Amino acid sequence: MPPYASEKTYKLVYIIDNALKSTRCYNNKMDPKAKILYVITKSNWGGAQKYVFDLATSVPQNQFEVIVAFGGDGALKDKLTQCGIRTIQIQKLKRDFSIFKDLQVFFEILKIYRKERPNIVHLNSSKMGVLGSLAARLIGVKKIIFTAHGWAFNEKRSSTVRLIIWKLSWLTALLSTDIIVLSEKERRQAQHLPLVSHRKIHLIRNGIKRENVLTREEALHKLDLDPERRYIGTISELHKNKGLETLIRSAMYIKTEVVIIGAGEEERALNKIAKNIGISKKMHFLGAVENAGLCVKAFDVFTLTSRKEGLPYVLLEAGYAGIPAVASNVGGISEIIIDGKTGLLSKPNDSKDVREKIQRILQDPKYAKELGDEAHKHIEQNFMFEKTLELTLNIYKS
């Protein structure tokens, strides 16, 4: 993104940033057991929530006290509670932008910081990035970390909205002491944010834990699908950024049935598209499924037709299970899918391209197996959670 702000704005922010850096922390000396407060906008179950959950439940308990704050009352809360992690619900926090409600959220966050006195605040999602980092600076939190789960200014929006989002992302980067990006592309974009020190930018890719996925028979049984049929499918939040319309339209000329696991505000619209183009009978909208990532062997081809991504866990899970994938060439996906070797990259919003690549895999079982085998090796070597945790702990302790 180009540097939208004026030179005077840069100078003003530079002065403010340096002033904030000099703010005395309320607790300059780390307690024997440092307190980490993870903050995220929504508590539904998606990639960013899995990221927070994995970190919150894996940091050494003898070194850190962990709290997670979020908006809503979703699956993240339930999973954390089951693991004995203390949670805080931020009452007014929602994804959509509202000046009045977001101002209320800001003061609620300030109240939480004052009460909890965290040594480390680890922010996730764009809205929490700007609100949470500003509040943390004002309170004097020593370590303010923001993880960019795909820079929000990459979303397909009007130029005015993208400008506003870019400025807010820039402010978040200035106010944070450390920025975690998930892919090389996002690191390059972060390095082009004016006045943001490159030293505070850390590339730490998502990683998955070693889990025994269900066999194909077990996965099909759990999803209540016919074992005599073949399936292409995805695990995805039903959101515009996920480009699921592209997947549905690509299925018009493919005999294989389509499975979409996930919930979201676009469900009704997607069902309507499938009905309008006459493929409702071969579409399976299964809604949210517990531990859906363990069911990827139900698919002959995994798809991810997103318009915007960071480094998606579902592709890591599919690759680890040896399932060939077709995915949009956006965000950090090309670091998971090496085109023609560990999967096939498709053009965003191009249903014809997606269809042709799905058919290529379906029509050549030997090629499908080669892609799946190479995907498993690639994930095993480069995207395991142990490395993610190690690098993140290094930031917490620095």
Summary of the structure (lengths in Angstrom):
residues: 398
radius of gyration: 21.5
end to end distance: 30.2
largest distance: 66.3
contacts: 1342
relative contact order: 0.11
helix: 48%
strand: 17%
